[in-house]
Amino acid sequence: MDSVFKLEPFEDNYEVGEDLGSGHFAVVRKCIHRKTRQAFAAKFIRKRRGGGRKGAKMEDIVKEINVLRCMNHPNVISLHEVYDTKQEVILVLELVSGGELFDYISEKEALSEEEASAFIKQILEGLKHLHDNSIVHLDLKPENIMLLDRTSTKIKLIDFGLARKINDKDDVRAMMGTAEFIAPEVVSFEPLSLATDMWSVGVITYILLSGSSPFLGETLQETYHNITALNFDFDHDLFQNTSDLAKDFIKRLFIKNPRKRGSVNDCLNHPWIKPSEPREAIARRSAMINIDNFKSFMARKRWKQSMRVVSLCNRLTKSIQLRKSTDTLSSRNTLSSRNNLDEETTEEVNCGAWSPSS
Ligand code: ATP
């Protein structure tokens, strides 16, 4: 990138195409560079204005950009350009078109631990690049692990909205992330470190092998309690086809003390990822992930997501009806009600994640 923020109109240089996804304050759309015809993903991040709650704070957007600018690894999304407009900052990112890893796996009939560990290895390699640069991701979860395309099965880590540089002397504490995946030090508001990401790798691996979320409770409070009390087990019904090697890999990550938790290098050298004897390679090849339960887990997840959308639509409809009956239909009022509805949309769809500002 020559100069970080480009000020010319984005659409002078890019054609904007279909929606690829959305998050708290961002919409991601496919775009094509007019001159080169190269495809990218443009992340339109709405800027927060004044003291309101709509939009991302400029300092957080800059943090995400600075992290992405340090990234240069095949398993991590790369940043091409940044545009600054009055309302939004637009990040032009490498396009990933293979969808989420977990969606891809849920379409398979079977998956051996050897194949599963190859995916986890790629996640670890991407994460090693971050950690070698003292960057902690802080939002590792299945939604942020995508495939470059449907043919190569190459993993890309995305969404650096919560990522930050960590120095030994800084005492970073924050309540952020998605409940099921966060480490005990996040729940108890203790200092965060690179080890915080490693806990999430343990949760992702546990779900991948069993189709069950290790700490998820009926309520948020129960989930936090399960995390801080290390309340998990390898239920025989769910893990009967799992190798001891894989369980050992997870156990080294579910350690409360972040200093004692396996680091990214420890994990890359663990025999489940890098077998050192034929016996370990055979154990991994003959063990299978619990694909039936994994498919049910993904079906439940999609159902929950669609229920959230239905409930959101109901709220929007009620809100529109209420406004119609009370507002005079001046164009100004119509515009302001649209803005309010936008905010409800982004908050509701992301109700699994939170930050101190929300
Ligand atoms: P959140 O509020 O959940 O933290 P966010 O606002 O930071 O999200 P992202 O997670 O970066 O936004 O992107 C939202 C969605 O857009 C992703 O879940 C994914 O589906 C899609 N997406 C993001 N980046 C890309 C990309 N480079 N290529 C294709 N799709 C992408």
Residues whose N, C-alpha, C, O or C-beta is under 5 A from the ligand:
A	BS01	ATP	L20 G21 S22 G23 H24 F25 A26 V28 A41 L93 E94 L95 V96 E143 I158 D159 G161
